[in-house]
Amino acid sequence: MSKISVIGAGGRVGSSCVRNIAEILGKNGNENTKNTIAMIDIPQALNLMKGMAIDIKDAVMNDVEIFVSDNRADIIESDIIVITAGKPRGPGMTREQLLSENAAIIKVIAEDIAKFSPDSKVIVVSNPLDIMSYVAYTTMHKISNKTSKEIMGMGGVLDSMRYRKFIAEVFNCGLKDVSGAIVLGIHGEGMVPIESTVRLKRSKIKEEDKEKLDEAVKKTTSAGKTIADFGASAYFAPGVAVAKMVNAIIKDTKEILPCSVFANGNYGINDDLFVGLPVRIGKDGVEEIADLKISDEEKVKIKSAAEILKDNLTQIK
Ligand SMILES: NC(=O)c1ccc[n+]([C@@H]2O[C@H](COP(=O)([O-])OP(=O)(O)OC[C@H]3O[C@@H](n4cnc5c(N)ncnc54)[C@H](O)[C@@H]3O)[C@@H](O)[C@H]2O)c1
């Protein structure tokens, strides 16, 4: 039996996470061992969540139990907690304003996780992702001595899904023909789509096709902005990406997924920060940071991404 809590579940990303997690959990459960999802948000979102919970149950048609609450104490004994709470960047709002406002929200939530459910694995989704993952970690570590292995940020899984899609598009082939599409570094403008690991029908990209791959890299980097320019925001795909991480933890798959994690000396990064790296995910959270065979140039780009994050962190430290 598993319990997953989503904090910020009344929002677009949060409710999409609930819908996709419900799909996974329902497959494991039956009427005697019901898996549970707790949808948590602020009081103003309570009624909205009540309606959403009914709609999600109607959509997935399985035995998962979904309950809604505006009391964060209801996250108690969660196996996994997903944090999607926070503000998106509004008109006229600077990145720095968003950073400090969301950091304050994440801090309060992380304090409650440390208090009410200290053993949960935590997946952070709120932006700016790598910074918010760090805020969640340091807050919980101070209160309940939580280890960095239990906290992962979701950014790289989404960016890598997009990267794979764009590669298939520019090479005019099927998605199943594309493998090794992985995005590391920052979740944002400083992302590092890795080119050396990409395979088309298991073959390396030919020198004469490098320009096409560059086009896929550019499209991946601006994917979020492309959606925003239409006046929309991403929430369907982020929900799927979060569910992939939840699935890896619950089923202990030990698959490698790009997540924002505490680097711990890997990839030459010894700084006190979270950054997107390839991670083996299992029941204990971060089981290992994988040492991918990537080019020296790509390693330098990841280190530079870490430098940018280090700089950003000075704004809240
Ligand atoms: N990591 C990614 O890949 C990714 C992708 C898309 C969006 N995001 C980020 O996810 C976050 C949510 O985006 P959204 O579009 O769902 O926004 P949204 O405004 O639709 O939802 C945010 C929700 O958080 C809730 N909330 C705010 N403070 C809270 C608190 N203290 N406790 C509980 N709930 C609280 C709000 O009531 C709201 O329901 C944003 O920071 C966004 O930038 C990340």
The ligand as a Gaussian input file, in Angstrom:
#p B3LYP/6-31G(d) Opt

LIG

0 1
 N        9.758000      21.509000     -12.964000
 C        9.023000      21.600000     -14.084000
 O        9.319000      20.960000     -15.089000
 C        7.805000      22.511000     -14.096000
 C        6.927000      22.502000     -15.181000
 C        5.812000      23.338000     -15.147000
 C        5.597000      24.194000     -14.060000
 N        6.495000      24.178000     -13.025000
 C        6.296000      25.020000     -11.829000
 O        5.303000      24.402000     -11.015000
 C        4.716000      25.417000     -10.172000
 C        3.198000      25.323000     -10.252000
 O        2.766000      25.691000     -11.544000
 P        1.199000      25.700000     -11.893000
 O        1.079000      26.059000     -13.310000
 O        0.564000      24.455000     -11.383000
 O        0.713000      26.928000     -10.969000
 P       -0.734000      27.111000     -10.327000
 O       -0.809000      28.534000      -9.912000
 O       -1.771000      26.555000     -11.250000
 O       -0.715000      26.167000      -9.026000
 C        0.034000      26.434000      -7.885000
 C       -0.763000      25.917000      -6.696000
 O        0.047000      26.053000      -5.508000
 C       -0.841000      26.349000      -4.458000
 N       -0.127000      26.888000      -3.285000
 C        0.470000      28.090000      -3.141000
 N        0.994000      28.204000      -1.892000
 C        0.736000      27.031000      -1.267000
 C        1.026000      26.531000       0.032000
 N        1.694000      27.269000       0.913000
 N        0.601000      25.282000       0.347000
 C       -0.082000      24.534000      -0.537000
 N       -0.383000      24.956000      -1.788000
 C        0.025000      26.186000      -2.143000
 C       -1.819000      27.363000      -5.088000
 O       -2.992000      27.510000      -4.309000
 C       -2.066000      26.701000      -6.428000
 O       -3.157000      25.802000      -6.390000
 C        5.283000      26.760000     -10.650000
 O        6.360000      27.136000      -9.821000
 C        5.779000      26.426000     -12.052000
 O        6.781000      27.322000     -12.490000
 C        7.574000      23.358000     -13.028000

